Amino acid sequence: MTRPWWHWLIGWIGVAAFLGTLVLYAASGLLAPAWAIVPLLVAWLAMLVLVIRLMRGGRPLWVPAVALLAYTFWYAALTAGEKWLGWTG
């Protein structure tokens, strides 16, 4: 069964939103120490694999949720690091 065109449109909008989070993850070095950037980027890469699998597996409507997850994870990680580990800019 093929998906309607608007499913794919929503999926590609989600891909664009997800790729936009890479800027946040890459700029995290302004606040977080180098040892914390590597796990953040590894997590982003794992979510990228998930995005690719969702798009290729015919479930594009889930991709915007992964973009939201990526933003939430980044925000939570940096907020926790600032609050509990004393990261400052």
Phi, psi and omega in degrees: 000130178270148180278151174297157183300327184288336173297315181291324177298314177298320177299315181289328173296320176296321177298315179298318178296320179295314180297331176295334179288342178300326178299318179296314181295319181290327181276001181297340179297345177287339181241317185267152176288164184301324182293340180269340181290321182300310178297326177298314180291327176295319177297320178297318178297322177296320177291329176296317176300318178297317179299315180297316180296322178293318180292318181283335182272004177081025177235058185291341181291344179275345185297317177300330177293325178292322176298317177295320177299318181297316179295314182298317179298315179299312181298316180295319181295316181287325177293317178296318179297321179291319184285312189261337182248358175075026177293133176226157182282000000 
